[in-house]
Amino acid sequence: MANHILGPLYFERAGRSGPPMVFVHPNPMDQSCWMFQMAHFSTWFQCIAIDIPGYGRSPKAEAGLTLADMAEACWEAVDEGFAKDRGEPAILVGCSVGSSLIQQMFHLRPKQTAALVLSGTGFNPPDENPPAFVKGRIRDYSAEGVGFRWRYTFQDLSPAFAATPLAHYFAQIFTERNDKADAQTIIHQFHALGAPRPGDFFSGITCPSIILSGSEDAAHARAFDLKNILPDCEMHVLPGAGHACHMEQPWLFDRFMIEFLQARGLFPES
């Protein structure tokens, strides 16, 4: 069992055949933010979408939580979700904190990682430690508790999409689960995200990877820096999309994913 986490992580499943595909969500959302991709990619893959600690229906975590703890808990969910295909290489898909987690997942089980699909992410210079956004989120959750999730959801979206009824529908889904969320666990998680990474954290990721970045994402400029650091990485921009670009433009996000997987021989029909 992963350290500092009070039980196994919750996940949803879609698809009964094909290679494993794993989705890890951003703050302040939960696994349901991947509903478009789960519905689409379950055509060809066995998919699971995981709730990270303190969100959705996953358990709380204790002080001392690390990125490696959360990544190990995600792998434990993968082992449970793909019990009959345990050990088969999986395609890992993440947004924001999910991107950080799947990179750490690679380091824990490189042979079980077929490829990484990263979004809502970028490279933070080592001298910015912890990053400013980490300090801000700890402050906001400390002051407002889980109620901050409503306002935070719209900060993950482009201004144009945030004004739509669909964006409010998503925010309603996430915050209706606030009674199962835990602000202190989320704060522990941000402390873990702000901890220094080993020097080879990025350069040591040798599997194929792709960055899908929304042009309206605050991390967009830093995504180009990350692309240049990862050894085997390509990048595509989703014009007009924000941090959670997979929610705003799923048709384009999915197309870029499929083309990447086909080019790497990882798409079942290729």
PyMOL commands that set and color helices and strands:
alter all, ss='L'
color gray80, all
select helices_A, chain A and resi 31-41+67-81+83-85+97-108+110-112+132-155+159-162+165-175+178-180+183-194+220-229+245-248+250-263
alter helices_A, ss='H'
color red, helices_A
select strands_A, chain A and resi 11-14+20-24+46-50+90-95+113-119+209-214+233-238
alter strands_A, ss='S'
color yellow, strands_A
deselect
rebuild
show_as cartoon
